[in-house]
Amino acid sequence: MARPTTKKDLQSAAENSFQKLLACINAIPEAVILTPLQFNDDKLKEAHWRRDKSVKDVLIHLYEWHELLLHWVQNNLEGNEVPFLPEPYNWKSYGAMNVTFIEKHQLTSFETAKAMLIESHTQVMTLIDTLSNDALFSKAYFSWAPTSTVGSYCVSATSSHYEWAYKKLNKHFKMNS
């Protein structure tokens, strides 16, 4: 699927990918949900294959990236300029931030994580709906997003992230069924 470049395409891709992800999650038996994620394939070099230890961790990751997007856009629209990534993180060190998300949610249950993700997805979709196509996909439309588009951040936090999670959870499901 091509990366969305319009509001309509973003809304469609985000919702379709989210529904596909939810269907995958809902199809995973509870025993597999509770089975630790273990991907022992040498071809899987990205850090996330080792970072996430449970299905819950993947859901929390998506939720926390929704929260980053919502915080960034809402604060900046209100005139409080904040960067997308919170201090002390940057695009070279955000991997450590992802680890803190898991640590922060050690006591969060799978069911709570799933509910949080569904709610934050709804909030992100509402946010996207409030922005015009130009606000989403015109470069430097906002002074606080001078080198990219808000829409590209939305794509990354929704459809792209949902596809990543789907592939990961589907692999876990197939390995443990």
C-alpha positions as CSV (number, residue, x, y, z in Angstrom):
1,M,0.0,0.0,0.0
2,A,1.3,3.4,-0.9
3,R,2.0,5.9,1.9
4,P,-1.0,8.3,2.3
5,T,-0.5,11.8,1.0
6,T,-4.0,13.1,1.4
7,K,-6.3,13.4,4.4
8,K,-8.8,11.0,2.8
9,D,-6.1,8.4,2.1
10,L,-4.7,8.8,5.6
11,Q,-8.1,8.3,7.2
12,S,-8.8,5.3,5.1
13,A,-5.4,3.7,5.6
14,A,-5.4,4.3,9.3
15,E,-8.8,2.9,9.9
16,N,-8.3,-0.1,7.6
17,S,-5.0,-1.0,9.2
18,F,-6.4,-0.5,12.7
19,Q,-9.3,-2.8,12.0
20,K,-6.9,-5.4,10.5
21,L,-4.8,-5.2,13.6
22,L,-7.8,-5.5,15.9
23,A,-9.0,-8.5,14.0
24,C,-5.6,-10.1,14.4
25,I,-5.5,-9.4,18.1
26,N,-9.1,-10.7,18.6
27,A,-8.2,-13.9,16.8
28,I,-5.3,-14.7,19.0
29,P,-6.3,-17.2,21.7
30,E,-5.7,-16.1,25.3
31,A,-2.9,-18.7,25.8
32,V,-1.0,-17.2,22.9
33,I,-1.7,-13.6,24.1
34,L,0.0,-14.6,27.4
35,T,2.9,-16.4,25.7
36,P,6.0,-14.3,25.7
37,L,7.2,-12.9,22.4
38,Q,10.3,-14.7,21.2
39,F,11.7,-14.1,17.8
40,N,14.9,-16.1,17.5
41,D,15.5,-15.4,13.8
42,D,18.9,-14.0,13.0
43,K,17.4,-12.2,10.0
44,L,15.3,-10.0,12.4
45,K,17.9,-7.4,13.4
46,E,15.7,-4.5,14.4
47,A,15.7,-3.7,18.2
48,H,11.9,-4.1,18.5
49,W,12.2,-7.9,17.9
50,R,14.0,-8.2,21.2
51,R,12.5,-5.2,23.0
52,D,8.8,-6.2,23.1
53,K,8.3,-9.2,25.4
54,S,4.5,-9.5,25.2
55,V,1.5,-8.7,23.0
56,K,0.7,-6.0,25.7
57,D,4.1,-4.4,25.1
58,V,3.2,-3.9,21.4
59,L,-0.1,-2.4,22.2
60,I,1.4,-0.1,24.8
61,H,4.0,1.0,22.2
62,L,1.3,2.0,19.8
63,Y,-0.7,3.8,22.5
64,E,2.4,5.8,23.7
65,W,3.1,6.9,20.1
66,H,-0.5,8.0,19.8
67,E,0.1,10.0,23.0
68,L,3.2,11.6,21.6
69,L,1.4,12.7,18.5
70,L,-1.6,14.0,20.4
71,H,0.5,15.9,22.9
72,W,2.7,17.4,20.1
73,V,-0.1,18.6,17.9
74,Q,-2.5,19.8,20.7
75,N,0.2,21.7,22.5
76,N,1.6,23.4,19.4
77,L,-1.9,24.3,18.1
78,E,-2.5,26.0,21.5
79,G,0.8,28.0,21.0
80,N,2.9,26.0,23.4
81,E,5.8,25.0,21.1
82,V,7.0,21.5,22.1
83,P,9.1,19.0,20.0
84,F,7.6,15.7,19.0
85,L,9.9,13.7,21.1
86,P,10.1,14.7,24.8
87,E,13.4,15.6,26.5
88,P,15.9,14.1,26.7
89,Y,15.2,12.1,23.5
90,N,15.9,12.8,19.9
91,W,15.7,10.8,16.7
92,K,19.0,9.1,17.4
93,S,18.0,8.1,21.0
94,Y,14.3,7.4,20.7
95,G,15.0,3.6,21.1
96,A,15.6,4.2,24.8
97,M,12.3,6.1,25.0
98,N,10.5,3.0,23.6
99,V,12.0,0.9,26.4
100,T,10.7,3.4,29.0
101,F,7.2,2.9,27.6
102,I,7.4,-0.8,28.5
103,E,8.9,-0.1,31.9
104,K,6.2,2.5,32.6
105,H,3.4,-0.1,31.9
106,Q,4.7,-3.1,33.8
107,L,1.5,-3.2,35.8
108,T,-0.8,-2.5,32.9
109,S,-2.9,-5.5,32.0
110,F,-3.4,-6.7,28.4
111,E,-7.1,-5.8,28.5
112,T,-6.3,-2.3,29.8
113,A,-3.6,-1.8,27.2
114,K,-6.1,-2.9,24.5
115,A,-8.7,-0.4,25.8
116,M,-6.1,2.4,26.0
117,L,-5.1,1.7,22.4
118,I,-8.6,1.7,21.1
119,E,-9.4,5.0,22.9
120,S,-6.1,6.7,21.7
121,H,-6.8,5.6,18.1
122,T,-10.2,7.2,18.4
123,Q,-8.6,10.4,19.7
124,V,-6.0,10.4,16.9
125,M,-8.7,9.9,14.2
126,T,-10.7,12.8,15.7
127,L,-7.6,15.0,15.6
128,I,-7.0,14.1,12.0
129,D,-10.6,14.8,11.2
130,T,-10.2,18.3,12.6
131,L,-7.3,19.2,10.4
132,S,-7.6,20.2,6.7
133,N,-5.8,18.4,4.0
134,D,-3.4,21.4,3.7
135,A,-2.7,21.4,7.4
136,L,-1.9,17.7,7.2
137,F,0.1,17.5,4.0
138,S,1.6,20.9,3.1
139,K,5.2,21.2,4.2
140,A,5.9,23.9,6.7
141,Y,2.2,24.7,7.0
142,F,2.9,25.0,10.8
143,S,6.0,26.7,12.1
144,W,6.5,23.9,14.6
145,A,6.8,21.3,11.8
146,P,9.1,23.1,9.4
147,T,10.8,20.2,7.7
148,S,8.0,17.7,7.4
149,T,4.2,17.5,7.4
150,V,1.9,16.8,10.3
151,G,0.3,14.2,8.1
152,S,3.6,12.2,7.8
153,Y,3.7,12.0,11.6
154,C,0.1,10.9,11.6
155,V,0.8,8.2,9.0
156,S,3.8,7.0,11.1
157,A,1.7,6.9,14.3
158,T,-1.2,5.1,12.7
159,S,-1.2,3.1,9.5
160,S,2.5,2.5,9.3
161,H,2.7,1.5,13.0
162,Y,-0.4,-0.6,12.7
163,E,1.1,-2.6,9.8
164,W,4.3,-3.1,11.8
165,A,2.3,-4.3,14.8
166,Y,0.1,-6.6,12.6
167,K,3.1,-8.3,11.1
168,K,4.8,-8.8,14.5
169,L,1.7,-10.1,16.2
170,N,0.7,-12.3,13.2
171,K,4.2,-13.8,13.3
172,H,3.8,-14.5,17.0
173,F,0.3,-16.0,16.4
174,K,1.6,-18.3,13.7
175,M,4.6,-19.4,15.7
176,N,2.5,-20.3,18.7
177,S,-0.6,-21.9,17.1
